[in-house]
Amino acid sequence: MYFNFKFNSIAFVDVCQVNLDGLEFKPSKDDLSKMETQEIKDILGKNVKYFRFHRQLSQSALAEKANISVTFLSNIERGKMFPKVEALSRLTESLNVSVFELFRPDLVPEDNKDMINRFSADITKNVNLALEGVIKQYMG
């Protein structure tokens, strides 16, 4: 049984359908067409990164779990690429979330976005320092 309802958010402004039997959310085609492609990629990337940090997974651990490359996962998180349905399905299974949760524009509060970006930058800096040390040690 589907019911239509209206709500407002940054990305979805219009009528959506909700299946109350299975608690399934289905945005209407009009909602999705109002969103810019880059906006959808950015929302997906931000939410994948949020859930990955929340689950305490590295990019390589999540990529391995979802059977995708680390480079592809990095591109998804940065809003550079969009996964095909199969890869998206594996990501949702690996993160134990619904597809809807990955596309929620209001999932990550603004203060968490800054924290996630700082944390990500710190990890990148430390990994680069460690790699430089290994290269110096073995390359002379």
Backbone hydrogen bonds, N-H to C=O, Kabsch-Sander energy under -0.5 kcal/mol:
donor,donor_aa,acceptor,acceptor_aa,energy
3,F,18,V,-2.0
5,F,16,C,-1.9
7,F,14,D,-1.2
9,S,12,F,-0.9
13,V,11,A,-0.7
14,D,7,F,-1.1
16,C,5,F,-2.6
17,Q,26,K,-2.6
18,V,3,F,-2.2
19,N,24,E,-3.0
20,L,1,M,-1.4
20,L,18,V,-0.9
21,D,1,M,-0.5
23,L,19,N,-1.0
24,E,19,N,-1.5
26,K,17,Q,-2.9
28,S,15,V,-0.6
32,L,28,S,-1.7
33,S,29,K,-2.2
34,K,30,D,-1.2
34,K,31,D,-0.6
35,M,31,D,-0.7
35,M,32,L,-0.8
40,I,36,E,-2.0
41,K,37,T,-2.2
42,D,38,Q,-2.7
43,I,39,E,-2.4
44,L,40,I,-2.5
45,G,41,K,-2.8
46,K,42,D,-2.5
47,N,43,I,-2.2
48,V,44,L,-2.7
49,K,45,G,-2.3
50,Y,46,K,-2.1
51,F,47,N,-2.7
52,R,48,V,-2.4
53,F,49,K,-2.6
54,H,50,Y,-2.6
55,R,51,F,-2.0
56,Q,53,F,-1.5
57,L,52,R,-2.6
62,L,58,S,-2.4
63,A,59,Q,-2.8
64,E,60,S,-2.3
65,K,61,A,-2.3
66,A,62,L,-2.6
67,N,63,A,-0.6
67,N,64,E,-0.8
68,I,63,A,-2.6
73,L,69,S,-2.3
74,S,70,V,-2.8
75,N,71,T,-2.3
76,I,72,F,-2.1
77,E,73,L,-2.8
78,R,74,S,-1.8
79,G,76,I,-1.6
80,K,75,N,-3.0
81,M,75,N,-1.3
88,L,84,K,-2.6
89,S,85,V,-2.5
90,R,86,E,-2.0
91,L,87,A,-2.2
92,T,88,L,-2.4
93,E,89,S,-2.2
94,S,90,R,-2.5
95,L,91,L,-2.3
96,N,92,T,-0.9
97,V,92,T,-2.2
102,L,98,S,-1.2
103,F,99,V,-0.8
103,F,100,F,-1.1
104,R,101,E,-0.8
107,L,104,R,-1.0
112,N,109,P,-0.8
113,K,109,P,-1.5
114,D,110,E,-1.4
115,M,111,D,-1.5
116,I,112,N,-2.9
117,N,113,K,-2.4
118,R,114,D,-2.5
119,F,115,M,-2.7
120,S,116,I,-2.7
121,A,117,N,-2.3
122,D,118,R,-2.5
123,I,119,F,-2.4
124,T,120,S,-2.3
125,K,121,A,-2.5
126,N,122,D,-2.5
127,V,123,I,-2.7
128,N,124,T,-2.4
129,L,125,K,-2.3
130,A,126,N,-2.3
131,L,127,V,-2.5
132,E,128,N,-2.4
133,G,129,L,-2.1
134,V,130,A,-2.1
135,I,131,L,-2.7
136,K,132,E,-2.6
137,Q,133,G,-2.2
138,Y,134,V,-2.3
139,M,135,I,-2.7
140,G,136,K,-1.1
